Amino acid sequence: MVKCCSKYNARQLRQRITIQSKTQTTDGMGGFTEAWSAGDEVWAMWTTMSGNERVKAMGIEPTLSVKAVIRFRGNDDGAPYYSAADRVIYRGRKYNIRSIADVDGMQDWLELMLAEGEPS
C-alpha cells in the first residue's frame, strides 16, 4: 500500500521504458547463444544524473548516468524481479542496469541506476 507521503507518485511516471533480460538458447551444436528477451514495457520517471566522456581506443566515448523509478515488481520471495544482468531500452538507446534499490523497503518503488556507454 502506498503511503500518503511517499517519495514518488504515479503522476511522475511519464516515460515508457522496456526492461530486457538476457536469455540463453542452445545453438544445436552443444553450445548456446545469448540474446535479449522482448522485455517488459513499464512506466518510469526518468532523471539524467550525469554525463561524461572518456578516451578509449584513440577516440572519445560518451557515458551517461540515469536514474529510472518504476513501480515495484517482485518475485515470489519479495525480491525485485529485475537485476543488474538486465538492461533498459529508452527511445532506442540501451542502458545497463548498475543497481536496483527498493526505495523505502515497502515494495512500492524501485530505483534503477543505469549507465549508457558502459559494458554490461
C-alpha positions in Angstrom: 0.0 0.0 0.0 1.3 3.4 -0.9 1.7 5.9 1.9 0.4 9.4 1.7 3.8 10.9 2.0 5.7 8.5 -0.3 8.8 9.9 -2.1 7.2 9.2 -5.5 3.7 9.0 -7.0 2.2 7.6 -10.2 1.9 11.1 -11.8 5.7 11.2 -12.0 5.8 8.1 -14.2 5.7 9.7 -17.6 8.2 7.8 -19.8 7.7 4.4 -21.3 10.8 2.1 -21.0 11.5 -1.5 -21.9 13.4 -3.8 -19.5 15.0 -6.7 -21.2 16.6 -9.9 -19.8 19.4 -11.8 -21.3 18.4 -15.4 -22.4 20.4 -18.3 -23.5 19.3 -20.7 -26.2 21.0 -23.8 -27.4 22.6 -23.5 -30.8 22.2 -27.2 -31.8 26.0 -27.8 -31.7 26.4 -28.3 -28.0 26.8 -24.7 -27.2 24.5 -21.7 -26.6 23.9 -18.2 -27.9 22.8 -15.2 -25.8 20.0 -12.9 -26.9 17.9 -10.3 -25.2 14.2 -11.0 -24.5 11.4 -8.9 -25.9 11.1 -7.3 -22.5 8.5 -5.7 -20.2 7.2 -2.3 -21.0 6.7 -0.2 -17.9 6.1 3.5 -17.0 9.0 5.2 -15.4 10.3 8.5 -14.0 13.5 9.3 -16.0 16.2 11.5 -14.5 19.6 12.2 -16.0 22.2 12.2 -13.2 25.4 13.0 -15.1 27.2 12.8 -18.4 30.9 12.2 -19.1 33.4 11.5 -21.8 36.4 9.2 -21.7 39.2 8.4 -24.2 39.0 4.8 -25.4 40.8 3.2 -28.4 42.0 6.6 -29.6 38.5 8.0 -29.6 36.1 9.7 -27.3 33.3 7.6 -25.8 30.4 9.3 -24.0 28.9 7.9 -20.9 25.6 8.8 -19.3 24.2 8.0 -15.8 20.5 7.9 -15.3 18.0 7.1 -12.6 14.7 5.4 -13.6 12.0 4.9 -11.0 9.3 2.3 -11.6 6.6 0.6 -9.6 7.9 -2.3 -7.6 7.8 -5.7 -9.3 8.9 -8.7 -7.2 9.5 -12.4 -7.3 7.5 -14.9 -5.1 10.1 -14.3 -2.3 9.7 -10.5 -2.4 13.0 -9.7 -4.1 13.0 -7.3 -7.0 12.1 -9.0 -10.3 14.8 -7.3 -12.2 18.6 -7.5 -11.7 21.9 -5.9 -12.8 22.1 -8.6 -15.5 19.1 -6.9 -17.3 19.1 -3.7 -19.4 16.7 -0.9 -20.2 15.8 0.5 -23.6 14.6 4.1 -23.7 13.9 5.9 -27.0 16.0 3.4 -28.9 19.1 3.7 -26.6 20.4 0.9 -24.4 21.3 1.4 -20.8 22.9 -1.2 -18.5 21.5 -1.6 -15.0 24.2 -0.9 -12.4 22.0 -1.3 -9.3 18.4 -1.7 -8.2 17.0 -0.5 -4.8 13.7 -0.9 -3.1 13.3 2.8 -2.2 11.6 2.7 1.2 11.7 -1.1 1.9 7.9 -1.1 1.5 7.9 -2.7 -2.0 6.3 0.3 -3.6 9.0 1.7 -5.9 12.3 0.6 -7.4 15.1 2.9 -8.3 17.2 1.6 -11.2 20.6 3.3 -11.6 21.6 3.0 -15.2 24.6 3.6 -17.4 24.8 4.2 -21.1 28.2 3.6 -22.8 29.5 1.1 -20.3 29.8 -2.6 -20.9 27.3 -4.9 -19.0 
